[in-house]
Amino acid sequence: MTLFRNSLLMLVLVAVIASCGPSNEKDAADITAAEDVLFSSEEGFIDKAKALELVDLYVDYANSYPGDSMAVEFLFKGAEFCLNLGEGQRAITLYDRVIQEYPDFRKVPECLFLKGYVYENYLGDLDSAKAIYLEFIEKYPENEFADDAVISIQNLGKSPEELIRQFEEQQALSDPE
């Protein structure tokens, strides 16, 4: 009888501990609620502080439930938010995390390309951008972004004015008058 009571007590204790722990359903619901609040703004713009809080929720979820299929999706979404909010270094950190922790994720090539883009356009680190674009072309030569990586390498460091002038010169050469 004592063995039965101890086993029952142990089972109840385990159930209580498990129910007090974090719940990915609750955390996912918190994320959905935060997304709803963020995107419900009638002013037509996103509050940067709220968006960064949402990124924190995404990262917390991935930290708490790394094996959950939504973890990688949330990390990717967080990186996209950081990219669009001008948080370049944080975007790179999240892209790196996706690449390293979820190498089979369907958007790993996009993460690598976007790392190059962030280095080029947000951080001004053209050497790192070029190295990443070259790595991308080597690893994913058939990817839809491969041509973009080649063009990005060709145009690294050029100002918008230089790019416009170059485009106009090419147009003049191709338009016989």
C-alpha positions as CSV (number, residue, x, y, z in Angstrom):
1,M,0.0,0.0,0.0
2,T,2.8,2.4,0.8
3,L,4.5,1.7,-2.6
4,F,1.2,2.4,-4.3
5,R,0.7,5.7,-2.4
6,N,4.3,6.8,-3.0
7,S,3.9,6.0,-6.7
8,L,0.6,7.9,-6.8
9,L,2.2,10.8,-5.0
10,M,5.1,10.8,-7.4
11,L,2.8,10.8,-10.4
12,V,0.8,13.7,-9.0
13,L,4.0,15.6,-8.3
14,V,5.3,15.1,-11.8
15,A,1.9,16.2,-13.3
16,V,1.9,19.4,-11.1
17,I,5.5,20.2,-12.1
18,A,4.7,19.7,-15.7
19,S,1.6,21.8,-15.6
20,C,3.5,24.7,-13.9
21,G,6.2,24.6,-16.6
22,P,6.2,26.7,-19.8
23,S,3.6,25.9,-22.3
24,N,4.4,26.3,-26.0
25,E,0.7,26.7,-26.7
26,K,0.4,29.6,-24.3
27,D,3.6,31.1,-25.6
28,A,2.4,30.7,-29.2
29,A,-0.8,32.4,-28.2
30,D,1.1,35.3,-26.6
31,I,3.0,35.7,-29.9
32,T,-0.2,35.7,-31.9
33,A,-1.7,38.3,-29.6
34,A,1.4,40.5,-29.9
35,E,1.3,40.2,-33.7
36,D,-2.3,41.1,-33.7
37,V,-1.6,44.2,-31.6
38,L,1.4,45.2,-33.8
39,F,-0.5,44.9,-37.1
40,S,-3.7,46.4,-35.9
41,S,-2.3,50.0,-35.9
42,E,-4.7,52.2,-37.8
43,E,-1.9,54.8,-38.4
44,G,-0.4,52.6,-41.0
45,F,3.0,52.1,-39.4
46,I,4.6,49.7,-37.0
47,D,5.7,50.7,-33.6
48,K,9.4,49.8,-33.5
49,A,9.4,49.1,-29.7
50,K,6.5,46.8,-30.0
51,A,8.1,45.1,-33.0
52,L,11.3,44.5,-31.1
53,E,9.3,43.1,-28.1
54,L,7.7,40.7,-30.6
55,V,11.2,39.7,-31.8
56,D,12.1,39.0,-28.2
57,L,9.0,36.8,-27.9
58,Y,10.1,34.9,-31.1
59,V,13.6,34.4,-29.7
60,D,12.3,33.3,-26.3
61,Y,10.0,30.8,-27.9
62,A,12.9,29.4,-29.9
63,N,15.1,29.2,-26.8
64,S,12.3,27.4,-24.9
65,Y,11.2,25.0,-27.6
66,P,14.1,24.5,-30.0
67,G,12.7,21.3,-31.3
68,D,9.3,22.8,-32.1
69,S,8.7,23.3,-35.8
70,M,7.7,26.9,-35.1
71,A,11.0,27.8,-33.5
72,V,12.8,28.2,-36.8
73,E,9.9,30.0,-38.3
74,F,9.9,32.5,-35.4
75,L,13.6,33.0,-35.7
76,F,13.3,33.8,-39.4
77,K,10.4,36.2,-38.8
78,G,12.4,37.9,-36.1
79,A,15.4,38.3,-38.4
80,E,13.0,39.8,-41.0
81,F,11.7,42.3,-38.5
82,C,15.2,43.2,-37.5
83,L,16.2,43.7,-41.1
84,N,13.2,46.0,-41.8
85,L,13.7,47.9,-38.5
86,G,17.4,48.7,-39.3
87,E,18.6,46.3,-36.6
88,G,21.3,44.8,-38.9
89,Q,23.6,43.1,-36.4
90,R,20.6,41.5,-34.6
91,A,19.3,40.3,-38.0
92,I,22.6,38.7,-38.8
93,T,22.7,37.0,-35.4
94,L,19.2,35.5,-36.0
95,Y,20.1,34.5,-39.6
96,D,23.2,32.8,-38.3
97,R,21.2,31.0,-35.7
98,V,18.8,29.7,-38.3
99,I,21.7,28.6,-40.6
100,Q,23.6,26.8,-37.8
101,E,20.8,25.3,-35.7
102,Y,18.3,24.4,-38.5
103,P,20.5,23.6,-41.6
104,D,17.6,21.8,-43.3
105,F,15.2,24.7,-43.1
106,R,13.9,25.6,-46.5
107,K,14.9,29.3,-46.1
108,V,18.6,28.7,-45.2
109,P,19.7,29.9,-48.6
110,E,17.6,33.1,-48.2
111,C,19.2,33.6,-44.7
112,L,22.7,33.4,-46.2
113,F,21.8,35.8,-49.0
114,L,20.2,38.3,-46.6
115,K,23.2,38.2,-44.4
116,G,25.3,39.5,-47.3
117,Y,22.6,42.1,-48.0
118,V,22.7,43.3,-44.3
119,Y,26.5,43.5,-44.3
120,E,26.4,45.5,-47.6
121,N,23.4,47.8,-47.0
122,Y,23.1,48.2,-43.2
123,L,26.6,47.7,-41.8
124,G,28.7,48.9,-44.8
125,D,31.0,45.9,-44.4
126,L,31.6,45.3,-48.1
127,D,34.3,42.7,-47.6
128,S,32.0,40.5,-45.4
129,A,29.2,41.1,-47.9
130,K,31.3,40.0,-50.8
131,A,32.5,36.9,-48.9
132,I,28.9,35.9,-48.1
133,Y,27.7,36.5,-51.6
134,L,30.5,34.3,-52.9
135,E,29.7,31.6,-50.4
136,F,26.0,31.8,-51.4
137,I,26.9,31.5,-55.1
138,E,29.1,28.5,-54.4
139,K,26.6,26.7,-52.2
140,Y,23.4,27.6,-54.1
141,P,24.2,28.3,-57.7
142,E,20.7,27.3,-58.9
143,N,18.9,29.4,-56.3
144,E,16.6,32.2,-57.4
145,F,18.9,34.7,-55.6
146,A,22.1,33.5,-57.3
147,D,21.9,36.2,-60.0
148,D,21.1,38.8,-57.4
149,A,24.3,37.8,-55.5
150,V,26.4,38.2,-58.7
151,I,24.9,41.6,-59.4
152,S,25.4,42.6,-55.8
153,I,29.1,41.7,-56.0
154,Q,29.5,43.7,-59.3
155,N,27.9,46.7,-57.7
156,L,29.4,46.6,-54.2
157,G,30.4,50.1,-53.0
158,K,28.7,52.0,-55.8
159,S,26.5,54.9,-54.9
160,P,23.0,55.1,-56.2
161,E,24.1,57.9,-58.5
162,E,26.8,55.7,-60.0
163,L,24.3,52.9,-60.5
164,I,21.9,55.2,-62.3
165,R,24.7,56.6,-64.5
166,Q,25.8,53.1,-65.3
167,F,22.3,52.0,-66.2
168,E,21.8,55.1,-68.4
169,E,25.0,54.4,-70.2
170,Q,24.0,50.8,-70.8
171,Q,20.6,52.0,-72.1
172,A,22.2,54.4,-74.5
173,L,24.5,51.7,-75.9
174,S,21.5,49.3,-76.4
175,D,19.2,52.0,-77.9
176,P,20.3,52.6,-81.5
177,E,18.9,56.0,-82.7
